[in-house]
Amino acid sequence: MPMDNSFVDQMRRAFADRVLPRRHTALLVAIVALLGVRALVSGTGAEASIYSILVMLVLMVAVYTIHVDELVGDRELLVKQRKKRGVLGWVLAIVAIVLRLGLFASPSHQLATVSSISLALFFGFVTLTELRAVLRQKTITRETISMSISVYLLLGLSWGLFYIVLFEFQPNAFSFGGAPAPSELQITPVLIYFSLTTLATVGYGDITPMTLQARYAAVSEGIAGQLYLAILVARLVGMQMSQSASQPAEPQTQDHDTKPSSTKV
């Protein structure tokens, strides 16, 4: 038994040493995989299953990331807040996972709608939590950069899930350039694509919001994306200046082999 406990402790320390310092990078990799792999496997017949697996992977990584957030400030208060965030994150993640698994057992339009709502709530919660963590950073590290990129992608993903929910209630919320509306399997990557192009203010025009709710949601996403980039750049520049100012200046070395020449008058 002592050997088992020692082995478990060693595994926990190894996990904490390797994964904990890189958790934001792991979250970024999971988000990129979720966004990229779904498009790569489109048309193979396995896209729905692969997408569901990647969604659950992102859920788990995201919950772990927000649960082990650093505590800077009043520790007692922050511990209570972290526990509340952890409980809420796990509840939202478990509900989303159960509903996603339920779609395999009993696919239905109503269950798909409820699953989309649960995912939108979860990713919205994670986005706000990560945004709060980004704004609290004091130094620039690789994890700070990964966290900043993750928040930007999470904004697009959260808005895309909101568009999916909106489309479920308003089938005429979007115009697809004269083409028929995508099927229920294809609507998720299509509207997430629309969300990312809106966030980046690319605006190809192939998908157009038609209802008032869809138009205001698209405008608010475009504004939020621009404000985030402006605030992020200003924040990173400020941290870089503060970080550079706090570093000790390098001492100037003098070459002792050469002596200043004296001039005789």
QUILINHU-V76447 format. One record per run of one state. SS is the DSSP state (@ for helix, = for strand, . for the rest). FROM is the first residue (numbers start at 1). TO is the last residue. If there is no record, write none. Layout:
SS_FROM_TO / SS_FROM_TO
This chain:
._1_1 / @_2_18 / ._19_19 / @_20_40 / ._41_46 / @_47_67 / ._68_74 / @_75_105 / ._106_108 / @_109_136 / ._137_141 / @_142_169 / ._170_173 / =_174_175 / ._176_186 / @_187_199 / ._200_207 / =_208_209 / ._210_211 / @_212_246 / ._247_265
